Amino acid sequence: GSGGFRKRKHDNFPHGQRREEKENVNPSSALMTSFKSFQLELDTRHDKYERLVKLSRDITIESKRTIFLLHRFTSAPNGEEILNESEVKLDAVRRKIKQVAQELIGEDMYQFHRAISPG
């Protein structure tokens, strides 16, 4: 090659041959069944990971809102109302933490530890 394009590995195979190979795959073969079960397992794990990320973000947001609400306690004349509202917000945080705990029942927590932020 004098400055030409490099040939890719898959360029060695005719395009029609690859298409025929896909059509000849038996969907009920043991290999395909194994791949389908792996796909289902990975999809389930990914969905759980995404749910945990969302719960973690919700916990962080509600915690920050509660903190900022409590910062107004000293300067606001209606302190009792602020305390009641903050208690409601903290209950929501507790429910979300409980949801995280329920998601992790029977799971290896270390597979999902990055989904839960320390914030």
N, C-alpha and C positions, 0 to 999 in steps of 0.2 A: 503494500500500500503506500503509494505516494500521495498522501493527503486525502485518500478516499474514505468512505464510510466503513466502519468495522462491521463485519457480519455478525449478527446475533445468533445465539444458539438455536433458537426456534426457526431460523431461516432455512435450516437444513432439511426441515420436514415440509412436504407439500401441504398446503392448507386444507385440501379435501380429505387427506388422510386423517388429520386430527379431528375433523368433524365426524368422520365415520367411526372413529374410536369412541367418541362420546355417545354415539347412537347405539353402539354395541354393549354398553355398560348395563348390566342387569341390576335394576333398582332393588331387587330382593336378595342380592348376594350378601354374604356374611360381612364382607368389607364395607359395602354401602350401609348396611344396618349398623355397623360399628361407627361409621362416620356420622350417621344420623343421630345416634345416641350421644356422641361427643359434641355434636352441634347443639343439641338440646341442653346438655349440661353446661356448655359454655354460655349459651344464651341466658339460661337461668341465673348463672353466676354474674353475668354482666348486668342483668336487670336488677339483681339484688344490690350490686355495687352502686348502680345509678340511684336506686332508692335511698341508699345510705348517704350518698353525697347530697341528695336533696334534703334529707332530714337534717344532716349536719349543718347545711347552710341555713335552714329554717331555724334551728336552735341558735345559731350565732346571731341571726337577725333579731329574733325575739329577745335574746339576752341583752343585746345592745340597746334595743328600744326600752327595755325595763330599766337598765342602768341610767339611760338619759332621762327617763321619767323620774327616777329617784333623785337625780341631781336637782330637779326642780322642787323637791320636797321642802328644802330650807327656805326658798324664796317665795313659795306659793302660800296664799292664805288658807287654801282648802287642803291641808295636809292629809286629813283622814281619807278624802276622796282619792288622792294620789296613791296612798297606801293600798286602798282597796283595788284600784286599777292595776297596780303593780303585782298584787297577789294573783289576780286573774291571769296576767301575762306569765307569771312564774308557773302557774298551773299548766299553761299551754306548753311551756318549756319542759316541764316534768313529763307530760304526756308524750312529747316527741322523744325524749330520752328513753322512755319506756318502749316506744316503737323501735328504737335502735336496738335495745336489748332483746326484744322479741325477734327481730330480724337475725340476730346473731346466735339464737338458740340452736345448738347442735352443729354450729359451724366453727371452723378454725378462725378465731378472731384475727389472727395475723394475716390472713388472706385479704381482709377488708380494712385493715387499720389505716390505710392511706385514704380511704373514703371518708373517714371521720376526722374533721379538722380539730385541732386543739383550741381554736379560737372560740 
